[in-house]
Amino acid sequence: MYFGRMVTGERFIEDNLRDRINQKYSPLSVDMETASIAHVCYVNEIPFISVRTITDTATHSGIEKFKENCAQASIITKDFVLEFLKEFIESELVVNGFR
């Protein structure tokens, strides 16, 4: 499991921009969906966290890789989110004096 920066935008990264983005941001991943959700949350002052499980890589991509890795990625995400929520709830209970 990795924690780090994700680059998100409104279109696919063209090959001529890939090196510049990697040098400037050093992202672990790239997507096109998270920016819009994060922006709506920011504008509406709603706390936001993104959890993404990667199903393909820059060198191993496509629908075949997605299908091959989708079930395992779903399990990893579920397990992480459940553990995150458990830890979050426990810390909130401590902060609010319920423990």
C-alpha positions as CSV (number, residue, x, y, z in Angstrom):
1,M,0.0,0.0,0.0
2,Y,1.3,3.5,-0.9
3,F,0.3,6.9,0.2
4,G,1.2,9.9,-1.9
5,R,0.3,12.5,-4.4
6,M,-2.2,12.0,-7.2
7,V,-2.5,14.2,-10.2
8,T,-6.0,14.8,-11.5
9,G,-7.3,16.7,-14.4
10,E,-10.0,17.0,-17.0
11,R,-8.3,15.1,-19.9
12,F,-5.9,12.3,-20.7
13,I,-2.2,13.2,-20.3
14,E,-0.6,13.6,-23.7
15,D,2.8,12.0,-24.1
16,N,4.5,15.4,-24.6
17,L,3.3,16.6,-21.1
18,R,4.0,13.4,-19.2
19,D,7.6,14.2,-18.3
20,R,6.8,17.7,-17.2
21,I,4.0,16.6,-14.9
22,N,6.2,13.8,-13.5
23,Q,9.0,16.3,-12.8
24,K,6.8,18.9,-11.3
25,Y,4.5,16.8,-9.1
26,S,6.1,13.3,-8.8
27,P,2.6,11.7,-8.6
28,L,2.0,8.1,-7.7
29,S,-1.1,8.0,-9.9
30,V,-3.1,10.0,-12.4
31,D,-6.9,10.1,-12.8
32,M,-9.6,12.3,-14.4
33,E,-12.4,12.0,-11.8
34,T,-11.1,13.2,-8.5
35,A,-10.6,16.9,-9.3
36,S,-14.2,17.5,-10.0
37,I,-15.4,15.9,-6.7
38,A,-12.6,17.6,-4.7
39,H,-13.6,21.0,-6.2
40,V,-17.3,20.6,-5.4
41,C,-16.4,19.6,-1.8
42,Y,-13.9,22.6,-1.5
43,V,-16.5,25.1,-2.8
44,N,-19.1,23.8,-0.4
45,E,-16.7,23.5,2.6
46,I,-17.2,19.7,2.8
47,P,-14.2,17.7,4.1
48,F,-12.8,15.4,1.4
49,I,-10.5,12.5,1.1
50,S,-9.9,10.3,-1.9
51,V,-9.1,6.6,-1.8
52,R,-8.0,5.1,-5.1
53,T,-7.0,1.6,-5.9
54,I,-5.0,1.3,-9.1
55,T,-5.9,-1.4,-11.6
56,D,-3.4,-0.7,-14.3
57,T,-0.1,1.1,-14.9
58,A,1.4,3.3,-17.6
59,T,3.0,0.2,-19.1
60,H,0.2,-2.3,-18.3
61,S,-3.0,-0.6,-19.2
62,G,-6.3,-1.2,-21.0
63,I,-9.6,-3.0,-20.3
64,E,-7.9,-6.4,-20.0
65,K,-5.8,-5.2,-17.1
66,F,-8.7,-3.5,-15.5
67,K,-10.8,-6.7,-15.7
68,E,-8.0,-8.8,-14.4
69,N,-7.4,-6.6,-11.4
70,C,-10.8,-5.2,-10.6
71,A,-11.9,-7.8,-8.0
72,Q,-8.7,-7.6,-6.0
73,A,-8.7,-3.8,-6.2
74,S,-12.2,-3.7,-4.8
75,I,-11.3,-5.9,-1.9
76,I,-8.2,-3.8,-1.1
77,T,-10.3,-0.6,-1.2
78,K,-13.0,-2.1,1.0
79,D,-10.5,-3.3,3.6
80,F,-8.7,0.1,3.7
81,V,-11.9,2.1,4.0
82,L,-13.3,-0.1,6.8
83,E,-10.0,0.2,8.7
84,F,-9.8,4.0,8.1
85,L,-13.4,4.5,9.3
86,K,-12.7,2.3,12.4
87,E,-9.6,4.4,13.3
88,F,-11.5,7.6,12.6
89,I,-14.4,6.7,14.8
90,E,-12.2,5.6,17.6
91,S,-10.1,8.8,17.4
92,E,-13.3,10.9,17.4
93,L,-14.5,9.1,20.5
94,V,-11.3,9.8,22.3
95,V,-11.3,13.5,21.2
96,N,-14.9,13.9,22.4
97,G,-14.3,12.2,25.7
98,F,-16.3,9.0,25.1
99,R,-13.4,6.7,25.9
